[in-house]
Structures are given as structure tokens and as C-alpha cells.
């Protein structure tokens, strides 16, 4: 039985890109779409947090 750690493929934590690097993907356009969706989620969370913080203040 072959030793799994001695294979040439990198481990998952080694295969992931460091901060600031773009991952290697099959379709760069799909990566752009995914990143855009996640930026939208961040905006929505920040907007809701702002609304909740303002709701607690007296007018």
C-alpha cells in the first residue's frame, strides 16, 4: 500500500493560496462571479449593522 504523505500532490493547506494571491481555477470568470457575490454579502451585513446601530439611538 503506498504512503499517502509521500505522493507528489501537495496537501490541502499547502495548495491553498496565501493572502493576496489569486487561486488557480478552471474558469476565472466564475471566480470573479463568486467574489462579487461575497462582496455583496459583506455590504449587506455592514448595511444591516449600521441600521441596527442607528435604531438604538434616540432621534
C-alpha positions in Angstrom: 0.0 0.0 0.0 1.5 3.4 -1.0 2.4 6.0 1.6 -0.1 8.9 1.1 2.2 11.5 2.5 5.0 10.7 0.1 2.9 11.4 -3.0 3.9 14.4 -5.2 0.5 16.1 -4.8 0.6 18.9 -2.2 -1.6 18.7 0.9 -4.7 20.9 1.0 -3.2 23.5 3.3 -0.2 23.8 1.0 -2.4 24.0 -2.1 -4.4 27.0 -0.9 -3.2 30.4 -2.0 -1.6 32.8 0.5 -3.4 36.1 1.3 -3.4 38.4 -1.7 -2.7 35.6 -4.2 -5.4 34.5 -6.7 -6.1 30.8 -6.6 -5.6 28.6 -9.6 -9.1 28.0 -11.1 -10.5 26.4 -14.2 -12.7 29.4 -15.1 -11.5 32.8 -13.9 -14.9 34.4 -14.8 -16.6 32.0 -12.3 -14.1 33.1 -9.6 -15.0 36.7 -10.4 -18.7 36.0 -10.0 -18.2 34.2 -6.7 -16.0 37.0 -5.3 -18.6 39.6 -6.4 -21.4 37.7 -4.6 -19.3 37.6 -1.4 -18.6 41.3 -1.6 -22.4 41.8 -1.9 -22.9 39.8 1.3 -20.3 41.9 3.1 -22.1 45.1 2.0 -25.5 43.7 3.2 -24.0 42.8 6.6 -22.5 46.2 7.0 -25.7 48.0 5.9 -27.8 46.0 8.4 -25.3 46.6 11.2 -25.5 50.3 10.5 -29.3 50.2 10.6 -29.4 48.3 13.9 -26.9 50.7 15.5 -28.9 53.7 14.3 -32.2 52.2 15.5 -30.8 52.1 19.1 -30.1 55.9 19.2 -32.6 58.5 20.2 -33.6 60.8 17.4 
